[in-house]
Amino acid sequence: MSEYQAFRVEVADKIAQVVINRPEKINAMNADFWTEIIQIFRWIDATDEIRVVVISGAGKHFSSGIDLMLLAQLGSQLGKDVGRNADLLRRKILELQASFTAIEQCRKPVLAAIQGYCLGGAIDLIAACDMRYASLDAQFSIKEIDIGMAADVGTLQRLPRIIGDGMLRELAFTGRTLDAEEARSIGLVNRVFTDQPSLLEGVLEIARTIAAKSPIAVRGTKEMLRYMRDHRVDDGLQYIATWNAAMLQSADLRVAMTAQMNKQQPEFAD
């Protein structure tokens, strides 16, 4: 595991804690952030001893979104030719999208622990996670509309399936701020904790519960849920039948069933 400029990464109890580590900049997403998050999640995906990921932000806030200095630097690269400018911008947007797609495509469940600000690009980030949890002081806003642009890194594509189309439209068109309780009421977050320490402990407890399950079963469950987002029910039933034709031959099934019958805690291989 490498040292990172924008993150701190720790592994314990088969859980990778990925911490956005720019608290002095409200964890704004600079150039290092966008490249390192792909490296981190590729490493996590390839490391069998890691079974669950918790992503959080250092300090008082989760993240204020994309670093405006990064946008300014990109603007300085634009020239006079519209075609070439469009090509440059499109390639850059696709690069940024790939950073959060790496989270979504990670084989391991990813839990977001959110405190304070979760703005703009941070909404794109948490939309790519499997579950989201917040402390009582969390504030959510799709801020892109207030800087004259449409959100382009995943919010508008992923959130309709999380909070519903109508609510997403209201938030995306107005840019208004949600508090933690409203975020829970619309399904953006699963649970609200009183403060940041209880948030982290609560999310880690959920992560430990998942980490104790069969990694084969968890992997299959995440893959099926991801697949069903874009497919019909009959397609999904065919896929799980083919998937489990192989996966039901795993030793994990025998281990789990034996533990259940003997009322013991199962121990699964990585």
Residue, then its C-alpha position, 0 to 999 in steps of 0.5 A: m500500500s502506497e502513501y497518498q497525498a489526499f487520503r489516509v488508508e488503514v486496514a484492520d479487522k478485514i475492513a479498509q478505512v479510506v479517509i479523505n485527508r485534506p481537513e484544512k481544505i474541507n476535504a476538497m477534491n484536488a487532482d491527487f484525490w481523483t487519481e489516488i481514489i482509483q489506485i486505492f479502490r483497485w488495490i482494495d478490489a485485488t486484496d482478498e483480506i479486505r472484505v468491506v470498505v468504510i470511506s469518511g472525511a478527516g476533521k469536521h466535514f466529509s467533503s466540500g466537493i471538487d476543489l475549485m482550483l482544479l476547475a480553474q486549472l482546467g479552464s486555463q488549458l482551454g484555447k480558441d478552438v471550440g472543437r478542441n476545447a470540447d474534446l479536452l473537457r469531455r476527456k476530463i469529465l470521463e476521467l473524473q467519472a472513472s474515479f467514482t465508477a471505481i468505487e461502484q465496481c469494487r467487489k467489496p461493499v463500500l459504506a460512507a460515513i458522512q459528517g458536516y458538509c457533503l456538497g457537490g462532488a461529494i454527493d457524486l461520491i456517496a451515490a457510488c457507495d453501497m450504503r450511506y450513514a450520517s451524523l446529525d450535523a451532516q448537510f447535503s447539497i447538489k451545489e453544481i447548479d449554483i456554479g452554473m453547471a449540471a452535475d456530471v460525475g454520477t449524481l444525476q445518473r445514480l441518485p434517481r435509483i436511491i431517492g427517486d426521480g422527483m426528489l432528485r429533480e427538486l434538489a438538483f434544480t434548487g441546490r437547496t441543503l438537506d439536513a441529516e434527518e431529511a436525508r434519512s427520510i428520503g432514503l439518501v442515508n440509512r441511519v443518523f447518529t448523534d455525532q461523529p464518534s458514534l457515527l464512525e463506531g456505528v458504521l464500523e460495527i455494521a462493517r464488522t458484521i458484513a466482514a464476518k459473512s462469506p466473502i463469496a456470498v457478499r460478492g455475489t449479492k453486490e454483483m446481483l444488486r448492481y446488475m439489477r439496476d440496469h436489467r429486467v427481473d427475468d434477466g436478473l433471475q437468469y444471471i443469478a442462476t448462472w452465477n450460483a451454479a458456480m458459487l454454490q460449490s464454494a466451501d463457504l456454503r458448508v462452513a455456514m451451514t455447519a456453523q448454523m446447525n452447531k450454533q457457532q460463529p463461522e470462519f470463512a477463508d479470504 
